Amino acid sequence: MRRRMKGYFTVEASFIMPVVLFLYLLIILAALFLYCRCVISQDNFLLGMRAGSFTLGEENYGEVIYGEAEKGGWQAEDYVKERLNYKRSFYPFFPSVGGECRMSMEAVLVQTGQKALKGVIAKKVQRLNPVDRIREGRGKGNA
């Protein structure tokens, strides 16, 4: 007794293949989301480090934006916001939303949101004055 069934693999494949393709698409979108989150987090950290090293030269270290010196000075917060707006175009599918920078004497906090994410991506970077660090080390007899 031999049965002849034609096409049952085609019917099963028509149910299974869309599910498999959907899972592949879901994995790819999750990878893109995590990639964008990591890049935004890295940019926040680097901007925090850079903003923490900005000075107007009064502490004998740091970076100065010379084109702004004639205009009466500049603020690191404005620089960070400008760079966050510039970087926004480089994140492909889940760009950053908003952004702010808070500076204190001890640390710099850079926060941005991400599209499709309710929370914020925040990086807090400690401000270090290398001149003071060297003086501390020499004062303890290490240099």
C-alpha positions as CSV (number, residue, x, y, z in Angstrom):
1,M,0.0,0.0,0.0
2,R,1.6,3.1,-1.2
3,R,0.2,6.6,-0.7
4,R,1.0,9.4,-3.0
5,M,1.0,12.8,-1.3
6,K,2.4,15.6,-3.2
7,G,3.1,19.0,-1.9
8,Y,2.9,18.5,1.9
9,F,6.4,19.8,2.3
10,T,5.4,23.0,0.5
11,V,2.5,23.5,2.8
12,E,4.7,23.1,5.9
13,A,7.4,25.3,4.5
14,S,4.9,28.0,3.8
15,F,4.2,28.1,7.6
16,I,7.7,27.7,8.8
17,M,9.7,29.9,6.5
18,P,8.0,33.2,7.4
19,V,8.6,32.5,11.1
20,V,12.3,31.7,10.5
21,L,12.7,34.9,8.4
22,F,11.0,36.9,11.1
23,L,13.3,35.5,13.7
24,Y,16.4,36.4,11.6
25,L,15.0,39.9,11.1
26,L,14.4,40.2,14.8
27,I,18.0,39.2,15.6
28,I,19.4,41.7,13.1
29,L,17.3,44.5,14.5
30,A,18.4,43.6,18.1
31,A,22.0,43.6,17.0
32,L,21.6,47.1,15.4
33,F,19.9,48.4,18.5
34,L,22.7,47.2,20.7
35,Y,25.4,48.5,18.3
36,C,23.8,52.0,18.3
37,R,23.5,51.9,22.1
38,C,27.2,51.0,22.5
39,V,28.3,53.7,20.1
40,I,26.1,56.3,21.8
41,S,27.5,55.2,25.2
42,Q,31.1,55.4,23.9
43,D,30.5,58.9,22.4
44,N,29.0,60.1,25.7
45,F,32.1,58.9,27.6
46,L,34.5,60.4,25.2
47,L,32.7,63.7,25.2
48,G,32.6,63.7,29.0
49,M,36.4,63.1,29.1
50,R,37.0,65.9,26.6
51,A,34.7,68.3,28.3
52,G,36.4,67.6,31.6
53,S,39.8,68.6,30.1
54,F,38.6,71.9,28.8
55,T,39.9,74.9,30.6
56,L,40.5,78.5,29.7
57,G,44.2,78.1,30.4
58,E,44.0,79.4,34.0
59,E,45.0,76.0,35.4
60,N,48.0,75.5,33.0
61,Y,46.6,72.5,31.4
62,G,43.7,71.5,29.2
63,E,42.3,72.2,25.8
64,V,41.3,75.7,24.6
65,I,39.2,76.4,21.5
66,Y,41.3,79.3,20.1
67,G,38.7,80.6,17.7
68,E,36.3,81.2,20.6
69,A,38.9,83.1,22.7
70,E,38.2,86.4,20.8
71,K,34.5,86.0,21.3
72,G,34.9,86.2,25.1
73,G,35.2,82.5,26.0
74,W,33.2,79.4,25.5
75,Q,31.4,76.8,27.6
76,A,32.1,73.1,27.5
77,E,28.4,72.3,27.7
78,D,27.8,74.1,24.4
79,Y,30.6,72.1,22.8
80,V,29.1,68.8,24.0
81,K,25.6,69.7,22.8
82,E,27.1,70.7,19.4
83,R,29.0,67.4,19.1
84,L,25.9,65.3,20.2
85,N,23.9,67.0,17.4
86,Y,26.6,66.3,14.9
87,K,27.0,62.6,15.9
88,R,23.2,62.0,15.7
89,S,23.4,61.6,11.9
90,F,25.9,58.7,12.2
91,Y,23.6,56.2,14.1
92,P,21.8,54.3,11.5
93,F,18.4,53.0,12.8
94,F,18.2,54.0,16.5
95,P,19.6,57.6,16.8
96,S,20.1,59.5,19.9
97,V,17.4,61.8,21.2
98,G,18.1,65.0,23.1
99,G,21.3,65.3,25.2
100,E,22.6,67.3,28.0
101,C,25.9,67.9,29.8
102,R,26.3,68.8,33.5
103,M,29.6,69.9,34.9
104,S,30.8,70.1,38.4
105,M,34.3,70.5,39.9
106,E,34.6,66.7,40.4
107,A,32.8,65.2,37.4
108,V,31.1,65.6,34.0
109,L,27.8,64.0,33.3
110,V,26.7,63.5,29.7
111,Q,23.2,62.1,29.1
112,T,21.3,61.3,25.9
113,G,18.2,59.3,25.1
114,Q,17.9,56.8,22.4
115,K,15.0,56.3,20.0
116,A,12.9,53.3,21.1
117,L,14.3,53.4,24.6
118,K,12.5,54.9,27.6
119,G,15.6,55.5,29.7
120,V,18.7,57.6,29.2
121,I,22.3,56.6,28.4
122,A,24.4,58.4,31.0
123,K,28.1,58.5,31.5
124,K,29.8,60.2,34.5
125,V,33.4,61.0,34.0
126,Q,35.7,62.1,36.8
127,R,37.6,65.4,36.0
128,L,41.3,64.9,36.5
129,N,43.8,67.7,36.4
130,P,47.1,66.0,35.3
131,V,49.2,68.9,36.7
132,D,47.7,68.4,40.2
133,R,48.2,64.6,39.9
134,I,51.9,65.1,39.1
135,R,52.3,67.5,42.0
136,E,50.6,65.1,44.4
137,G,53.0,62.3,43.3
138,R,56.1,64.5,43.6
139,G,55.0,65.7,47.0
140,K,54.9,62.2,48.3
141,G,58.5,61.5,47.2
142,N,57.7,59.5,44.1
143,A,59.4,61.7,41.6
